[in-house]
């Protein structure tokens, strides 16, 4: 969980403002059903913990599932809010319009897709062209990717075949095609990491948020099991020859190529808990948590320093 000192400071700051409804259904009380892509479960767990510490009458009930299932649950009205890595499509917006609903999408972060390998794999730098050939099925063995490699057949493992990670790479490398037989899916980011830790020939596809928070015990545990691939991208305006890893600074300066925005989407009525929680995610406290977890906050926290002689 979040560093305890940070949580205490957040709670004290919020409670000192003290201006919220303590009973009934409001932006700070009641219940909220929210669907969250598994990629963001660690981040949302921390956000909910802080929010419910501040607003004792609020109860947020998250369901962690693949992005495709989150969107379907939103369309079925079984949840009132969602955390996914894309805005709603025009077709989805038209559906809500037909139901006389006006969803609101708020960008809360910029995330990255991390490609991770076994700690014993010496090949940790790949180019975008090499990745394209892997995901198109042109290269199916490590020796085709890296001359002299003895790791055997490539095994590319996704967290789920309906996840935001799968969709992001499909749109990036094969927008009109299908992944080759070297690719398969498990059921979560954690399962991906565990598989890669046991298979030296595997490449795992996960969200950066799972290996970026050095104060989150689960994230620290995951970092020990895998290492991240760095990517050379010729379209990188900062330095096209420099390999960039899935780290916060390179996501921020846009030199890491596998980036995507993260959105909080609310479909419920204004003035209810969904409004309050999304406002929290986009506000100072929620953005600070996102920044601390190694993602890039949509509204970067500003630190004011007074310099005296």
Secondary structure by P-SEA (a helix, b strand, c coil): cccaaaaaaaaaaaaaacccccccccccbbbbbbbbcccaaaaaaaaaaaaaaacccbbbbbbbccaaaaaaaaaacccccccccccccaaaaaaaaaacbbbbbbbcbbbbbbbbbccccccccccaaaaaaaaaccccccccccccccccbbbbbccccccaaaaaaaaaccccccccccccccccaaaaaaaaaacccbbbbbbcccccccccaaaaaaaaabbbbbbbbccccccccccccccaaaaaaccccbbbbbbbbbccccccaaaaaaaaaacaaaaaaaaaacccccccbbbbbbbcc
